[in-house]
Amino acid sequence: MLSPCPTYNKIDTFRYYKGRTIDINKDLGHGPSDYAKTVELASHALDHDNDPNAKVPLGIFLKIEKPTFEDKVLALKEKYGASDNPDWDKILERYRP
């Protein structure tokens, strides 16, 4: 993500980046599930600092579907028969001498 800083900006960031970006998905046909290509593209993200002709890659670099935290908690509750309203007396009884 590029975000110009209007407060501490010494150059016109909008103008600077306008011709120096490339959409990796549209222009390069990058598929966001290709991890090796993602690493290669990301390694060139700052090339424009040293090469005025280099393009800043923008787009979706990597997209991985994973379960959310809530999904994981729900799966654990189902696996162990947990409840949002546990019977604390029953639970604590297991640890009383």
Backbone as CSV, one residue per row, in Angstrom:
resi,resn,N_x,N_y,N_z,CA_x,CA_y,CA_z,C_x,C_y,C_z
1,MET,0.843,-1.163,0.000,0.000,0.000,0.000,0.891,1.229,0.000
2,LEU,0.555,2.151,-0.824,1.257,3.422,-0.836,0.349,4.471,-0.221
3,SER,0.922,5.261,0.652,0.149,6.321,1.286,1.009,7.564,1.364
4,PRO,0.685,8.581,0.574,1.484,9.804,0.610,1.351,10.521,1.950
5,CYS,2.408,11.153,2.378,2.414,11.888,3.638,2.402,13.382,3.331
6,PRO,1.253,14.038,3.508,1.191,15.464,3.194,1.901,16.343,4.222
7,THR,2.190,15.808,5.401,2.816,16.604,6.450,4.328,16.711,6.274
8,TYR,4.999,15.579,6.100,6.460,15.578,6.034,6.985,15.307,4.633
9,ASN,6.152,15.468,3.646,6.513,15.176,2.270,7.393,16.293,1.694
10,LYS,8.578,15.934,1.250,9.489,16.921,0.658,9.309,16.995,-0.862
11,ILE,8.635,16.000,-1.434,8.367,16.001,-2.873,6.874,15.767,-3.073
12,ASP,6.391,15.969,-4.271,4.984,15.703,-4.577,4.836,14.197,-4.778
13,THR,4.445,13.489,-3.731,4.390,12.035,-3.755,3.429,11.517,-4.824
14,PHE,2.282,12.168,-4.978,1.330,11.712,-5.997,1.966,11.728,-7.378
15,ARG,2.601,12.811,-7.716,3.238,12.943,-9.031,4.406,11.954,-9.155
16,TYR,5.182,11.796,-8.081,6.343,10.894,-8.111,5.911,9.459,-8.428
17,TYR,4.879,8.969,-7.757,4.473,7.575,-7.925,3.556,7.328,-9.118
18,LYS,2.949,8.364,-9.669,1.971,8.177,-10.746,2.518,7.332,-11.891
19,GLY,3.685,7.597,-12.369,4.254,6.822,-13.471,5.206,5.742,-13.033
20,ARG,5.351,5.537,-11.745,6.340,4.574,-11.236,5.714,3.337,-10.591
21,THR,4.467,3.054,-10.880,3.827,1.871,-10.299,3.395,0.927,-11.406
22,ILE,3.240,-0.336,-11.036,2.753,-1.342,-11.971,1.795,-2.254,-11.206
23,ASP,0.659,-2.544,-11.805,-0.328,-3.443,-11.212,0.108,-4.869,-11.530
24,ILE,0.584,-5.578,-10.522,1.146,-6.913,-10.757,0.088,-7.915,-11.205
25,ASN,-1.169,-7.693,-10.829,-2.218,-8.627,-11.213,-2.691,-8.369,-12.637
26,LYS,-2.947,-7.106,-12.959,-3.471,-6.761,-14.283,-2.353,-6.721,-15.324
27,ASP,-1.266,-6.022,-15.031,-0.210,-5.810,-16.028,0.743,-6.999,-16.169
28,LEU,0.991,-7.708,-15.081,1.930,-8.835,-15.138,1.237,-10.192,-15.098
29,GLY,-0.073,-10.198,-14.849,-0.808,-11.455,-14.794,-0.461,-12.303,-13.583
30,HIS,0.003,-11.660,-12.523,0.385,-12.405,-11.316,-0.840,-12.989,-10.629
31,GLY,-0.784,-14.273,-10.336,-1.837,-14.934,-9.568,-1.454,-14.931,-8.097
32,PRO,-2.319,-14.421,-7.226,-1.963,-14.272,-5.814,-1.837,-15.576,-5.037
33,SER,-1.866,-16.717,-5.712,-1.629,-17.982,-5.013,-0.221,-18.510,-5.293
34,ASP,0.533,-17.830,-6.134,1.891,-18.246,-6.498,2.891,-17.660,-5.493
35,TYR,3.223,-18.450,-4.482,4.077,-17.960,-3.393,5.472,-17.579,-3.877
36,ALA,6.079,-18.390,-4.715,7.444,-18.105,-5.189,7.486,-16.789,-5.967
37,LYS,6.513,-16.577,-6.833,6.457,-15.331,-7.606,6.185,-14.147,-6.681
38,THR,5.381,-14.354,-5.655,5.093,-13.299,-4.685,6.369,-12.837,-4.005
39,VAL,7.195,-13.775,-3.576,8.457,-13.434,-2.915,9.365,-12.677,-3.875
40,GLU,9.406,-13.117,-5.118,10.254,-12.433,-6.102,9.776,-10.995,-6.333
41,LEU,8.476,-10.803,-6.516,7.933,-9.459,-6.741,8.165,-8.553,-5.532
42,ALA,7.950,-9.084,-4.352,8.134,-8.286,-3.136,9.595,-7.887,-2.957
43,SER,10.512,-8.714,-3.419,11.937,-8.395,-3.261,12.355,-7.209,-4.126
44,HIS,11.519,-6.847,-5.089,11.830,-5.714,-5.967,11.022,-4.460,-5.623
45,ALA,10.328,-4.478,-4.505,9.429,-3.374,-4.152,10.154,-2.046,-3.978
46,LEU,11.413,-2.075,-3.576,12.152,-0.828,-3.344,13.218,-0.551,-4.401
47,ASP,13.182,-1.258,-5.513,14.155,-1.038,-6.585,14.141,0.399,-7.092
48,HIS,12.989,1.063,-7.006,12.885,2.429,-7.526,13.758,3.410,-6.753
49,ASP,14.203,3.041,-5.559,15.112,3.909,-4.794,16.451,4.076,-5.504
50,ASN,16.907,3.035,-6.181,18.206,3.058,-6.862,18.101,3.158,-8.375
51,ASP,16.972,2.753,-8.931,16.792,2.752,-10.380,15.574,3.605,-10.736
52,PRO,15.767,4.767,-11.334,14.640,5.653,-11.638,13.646,5.065,-12.634
53,ASN,14.033,4.014,-13.348,13.131,3.394,-14.319,12.365,2.201,-13.734
54,ALA,12.714,1.802,-12.525,12.051,0.653,-11.901,10.631,1.024,-11.484
55,LYS,9.745,0.052,-11.538,8.341,0.243,-11.163,8.089,-0.332,-9.771
56,VAL,7.225,0.336,-9.034,6.816,-0.138,-7.708,5.656,-1.112,-7.915
57,PRO,5.822,-2.375,-7.512,4.752,-3.344,-7.720,3.592,-3.113,-6.744
58,LEU,2.379,-3.041,-7.279,1.169,-2.889,-6.477,0.170,-3.964,-6.868
59,GLY,-0.667,-4.353,-5.944,-1.711,-5.334,-6.221,-1.797,-6.330,-5.092
60,ILE,-2.489,-7.410,-5.353,-2.609,-8.479,-4.357,-1.430,-9.415,-4.576
61,PHE,-0.504,-9.412,-3.641,0.694,-10.236,-3.759,0.383,-11.697,-3.440
62,LEU,-0.312,-11.931,-2.328,-0.560,-13.298,-1.875,-1.906,-13.363,-1.193
63,LYS,-2.676,-14.364,-1.537,-3.984,-14.557,-0.924,-4.074,-16.011,-0.486
64,ILE,-4.200,-16.197,0.823,-4.286,-17.535,1.382,-5.564,-17.620,2.210
65,GLU,-6.356,-18.627,1.948,-7.573,-18.838,2.719,-7.220,-19.642,3.970
66,LYS,-7.554,-19.068,5.120,-7.316,-19.745,6.389,-8.533,-19.536,7.276
67,PRO,-8.749,-20.452,8.219,-9.865,-20.249,9.134,-9.605,-19.041,10.036
68,THR,-10.669,-18.338,10.368,-10.546,-17.198,11.262,-10.342,-17.679,12.688
69,PHE,-9.957,-16.783,13.567,-9.801,-17.118,14.984,-11.118,-17.652,15.537
70,GLU,-12.216,-16.986,15.168,-13.525,-17.410,15.658,-13.865,-18.824,15.196
71,ASP,-13.501,-19.146,13.943,-13.735,-20.501,13.433,-12.939,-21.532,14.232
72,LYS,-11.710,-21.177,14.575,-10.869,-22.098,15.349,-11.430,-22.310,16.749
73,VAL,-11.895,-21.233,17.374,-12.478,-21.351,18.714,-13.723,-22.224,18.662
74,LEU,-14.581,-21.999,17.681,-15.796,-22.795,17.539,-15.456,-24.275,17.348
75,ALA,-14.448,-24.566,16.534,-14.037,-25.957,16.300,-13.547,-26.599,17.599
76,LEU,-12.799,-25.840,18.404,-12.328,-26.381,19.685,-13.486,-26.613,20.645
77,LYS,-14.453,-25.697,20.667,-15.630,-25.867,21.528,-16.390,-27.130,21.143
78,GLU,-16.555,-27.341,19.840,-17.267,-28.533,19.377,-16.487,-29.795,19.705
79,LYS,-15.169,-29.739,19.528,-14.326,-30.915,19.773,-14.360,-31.344,21.234
80,TYR,-14.333,-30.369,22.145,-14.263,-30.680,23.565,-15.580,-30.478,24.299
81,GLY,-16.652,-30.212,23.567,-17.960,-30.069,24.181,-18.055,-28.864,25.095
82,ALA,-17.370,-27.795,24.770,-17.364,-26.601,25.606,-18.639,-25.792,25.392
83,SER,-18.873,-24.886,26.335,-20.063,-24.049,26.282,-19.691,-22.621,26.635
84,ASP,-20.529,-21.681,26.197,-20.323,-20.283,26.580,-20.765,-20.035,28.024
85,ASN,-21.523,-20.989,28.574,-22.000,-20.889,29.963,-21.638,-22.166,30.708
86,PRO,-20.356,-22.315,31.065,-19.926,-23.564,31.710,-20.480,-23.699,33.131
87,ASP,-20.600,-24.935,33.554,-21.015,-25.239,34.927,-19.739,-25.262,35.775
88,TRP,-19.414,-24.111,36.379,-18.158,-23.977,37.114,-18.074,-24.900,38.317
89,ASP,-19.182,-25.147,38.965,-19.159,-26.074,40.107,-18.731,-27.461,39.668
90,LYS,-19.248,-27.896,38.544,-18.887,-29.214,38.009,-17.409,-29.249,37.616
91,ILE,-16.932,-28.176,37.004,-15.524,-28.113,36.592,-14.610,-28.108,37.808
92,LEU,-14.917,-27.266,38.783,-14.066,-27.159,39.975,-14.106,-28.417,40.825
93,GLU,-15.197,-29.161,40.784,-15.318,-30.404,41.563,-14.230,-31.391,41.188
94,ARG,-13.781,-31.360,39.951,-12.732,-32.289,39.496,-11.407,-32.013,40.197
95,TYR,-11.216,-30.802,40.719,-9.935,-30.432,41.316,-9.963,-30.341,42.830
96,ARG,-11.106,-30.604,43.432,-11.202,-30.568,44.895,-10.679,-31.886,45.485
97,PRO,-9.991,-31.753,46.629,-9.444,-32.987,47.253,-10.514,-33.858,47.878
